[in-house]
Amino acid sequence: MKSRHLLLDTHAFLWWLDDNPRLGQRTRSLIANAENVVYISAASMLEIAIKKRIGKLNAPDQLTSCLEDEGFSPLSITPYHAELSGLLPMIHKDPFDRLLVAQAQAEGLELISIDAVFPRYQVRLVNAGE
């Protein structure tokens, strides 16, 4: 079976770490499958850090260690990702989500999310709730 290259939306990453039941069984199986490569964007790490700092989110400390412990691959933000994010149609106003869409498009990744706006972009999606 061919490996899949997956990019977790911020909420999917946090649900995985928290063993949250909102993360569906099919999605859990994809993430847990050692043949698949699972990426976490630097954009998600920044979003978590900012929201945690201003009190809008309760998240684990040492997220970089969590990423490594789970065997996930970090995905840096390149100038091309940033440029592509800015060129996307203004369907989604959240800059973090726009960057994730751009990264998924640029790198040929499947984006795992429940965001209802993402299907309006040209991006391969996996419904995190399934």
TALINMO-V506548 format. One record per pair of residues at least 6 apart in sequence whose ideal C-beta (glycine too) atoms are under 7 Angstrom apart, sorted by the first residue. I is the first residue (numbers start at 1). J is the second residue. Records with the same first field share a line. If there is no record, write none. Layout:
BEGIN
I=J, J
END
This chain:
BEGIN
1=35
3=35, 36, 37
4=30, 36, 110
5=37, 108, 109, 110
6=30, 31, 36, 37, 38, 39, 109, 110, 112, 126
7=39, 41, 75, 100, 103, 104, 109, 110, 111, 112
8=16, 38, 40, 112
9=100, 111, 112, 113, 115, 128
10=44, 47, 48, 96
11=114
12=23, 112, 113, 128
13=40, 44
14=59
15=22, 23, 128
16=23, 31
17=60, 66
22=129
23=128
24=128, 129, 130
26=130
27=112, 126, 128, 130
30=36, 126
31=38
37=73
38=72, 73
39=72, 73, 75, 109
40=67, 72, 74, 75
41=75, 99, 100, 103
42=74, 75, 76, 77
43=77, 96, 99, 100
45=63
47=96
48=57, 59, 63
51=57
52=59
60=66
67=74
75=103
77=99
80=106
81=99, 102, 103, 106
84=102, 105, 106
85=98, 99, 102
88=98, 101, 102, 121
91=117, 120, 121
92=98, 117
97=115
100=111
101=111, 118, 121, 123
103=109
104=111, 123, 124
105=122, 123
110=124, 125, 126
111=118, 123, 124, 125
112=126, 128
113=125, 128
114=127, 128, 129
118=125
119=125
END
